[in-house]
């Protein structure tokens, strides 16, 4: 009987420790879709990388525009770079919102 009481107490202590440490702590069970879960972390990382690349491409496009020296082909290429970078950023933000909506419904 004392072994059963020990196991029950240990389980309760484990639940309290996970509540304090958070769902992402080692040994604490969490859904892969929950906040701090694998899928959510992977999506956040990918969106952060896409956002950083988009900002970098906007900067590169701006520099190409400034350094084009009045060449119409260079100006058009620079404007296209900025436009496609902003479109990519908008698509990334919309996909983040859509995936967040779906994860809230699934998780």
TORLO-627954 format. One record per residue (C-alpha): y, z, x; residue in three letters. Coordinates in steps of 0.25 Angstrom, whole numbers, plus 5000, padded with zeros to 4 digits. Each point is the difference from the previous one (the first is absolute). Layout:
REM residues N
YZXALA/...
//
This chain:
REM residues 107
500050005000UNK/501050035011UNK/499849865006UNK/500449944987UNK/501350095000UNK/500349965014UNK/499949854997UNK/500950024988UNK/501050075008UNK/500049905011UNK/500249894990UNK/501250074994UNK/500650035014UNK/499849855003UNK/500749964988UNK/501150095003UNK/500149955014UNK/500149854995UNK/501050044990UNK/500950065011UNK/499749895011UNK/500149884990UNK/499049904996UNK/500149925013UNK/499550125008UNK/498649985007UNK/498950054991UNK/500849994987UNK/499549904991UNK/501049904995UNK/500049874992UNK/500249875009UNK/501049964990UNK/500850134999UNK/501350045008UNK/499650015014UNK/498749934998UNK/499549885008UNK/500449894991UNK/501450064998UNK/500250025015UNK/499549865003UNK/501049944990UNK/501150085005UNK/499849965014UNK/499949854997UNK/501250004991UNK/500850075012UNK/499549905010UNK/500449884990UNK/501450074998UNK/500250025015UNK/499649855002UNK/501049954989UNK/501150085006UNK/499749945014UNK/500049864994UNK/501350024993UNK/500650055014UNK/499449885007UNK/500549904989UNK/501450065001UNK/500049995016UNK/499549854998UNK/501149974991UNK/501150065009UNK/499449935012UNK/499849874993UNK/501349955006UNK/500349924987UNK/498849915001UNK/499649974985UNK/498550005003UNK/500150145007UNK/500950064988UNK/499049954990UNK/498850055008UNK/500750145001UNK/500450014985UNK/498549964997UNK/499550115009UNK/500950114993UNK/499749944986UNK/498550015003UNK/500150145006UNK/500750054988UNK/499049934990UNK/498950075008UNK/500650134999UNK/500249994985UNK/498649964999UNK/499550125008UNK/500950094992UNK/499549954987UNK/498550005004UNK/500250155005UNK/500550034986UNK/498949934993UNK/498950065009UNK/500750144998UNK/499949984985UNK/498549955000UNK/499650125009UNK/500750104991UNK/499249944988UNK/498750005008UNK/500150135008UNK/
//
